[in-house]
Amino acid sequence: MEERLQVWSSGGGSQSAAIAVLILQGKLPKPDIAVIVDTEREAAPVWEYHDTYVYPALKDIGVELHRIPKSRYATVDLYGSKDKILIPAWTDETGRVGKLPTYCSNEWKKRVVRRFVSEQYKRPQKFETWIGFTTDEMRRVHQELGRWKPVYPLIKLGLSKPDCYELIEKHGWARPPKSSCWMCPNRDHAAWMEMKRLTPDDFNKAVEFERKIRINDDALFLHQSGVTLDKVNENWTSKEPYTGRCSSGMCFV
């Protein structure tokens, strides 16, 4: 069987922090290369957490978590072909608020990781890419043949997301913040209000970002209510269950 190089593609969230702990504890092997993409729109608490816990601990055991700038490797930013917006914004264009498809994760993360890793290994090579899905996320698991094979170390170890939190906290680290871009529409009302309260700079950037994308299309919104962020009522409640979580495989893990 042909040997594949081990690529840990960190999503920056709780499951990825759990993978870091497992590497530190020797329960997972050191990967051949470890990467995390900087979308250049990541919420501030994510980098603060990594600078405090993840980077220095991994460095102590000789594992470098490469922080890859999206702008260096992505071929598109906010808009793709035919000027279609890549983020899963909410829209009321049809008269009812609905959600656009998610393309940003693939363009800003998955493809960026592959281009970076391919640059590091000039000769033809095959890889296993670690993805931090847990046993409560089996619906997100997919198989892919060819050069890049996804593997799921947390599922293999039988770990759920609550197990990850317990593992991290028993290791002495604080609970990680959820990894997401500060303008990501895959955020429920409570999360938007928490951002407004705890990281107002990020919230204000999201408000300005929304204002700019609405210049081109005033049917677009970041909040599921179909109301602009600067006008959302803090006491707003949805009549329907929130189903906005990204299922791309690269964010929120």
Secondary structure by P-SEA (a helix, b strand, c coil): cbbbbbbbcccccaaaaaaaaaaaacccccccbbbbbccccccaaaaaaaacccaaaaaaaccccccccccccccccccccccccccccccccccccccccccccccccaaaaaaaaaaaccccbbbbbbbbccccccccbbbbcccbbbbbccccccccaaaaaaaaaaacccccccccccccccccaaaaaaaacccaaaaaaaaaaaaaaaaaccccccccccccccccccccccccccccccccccccc
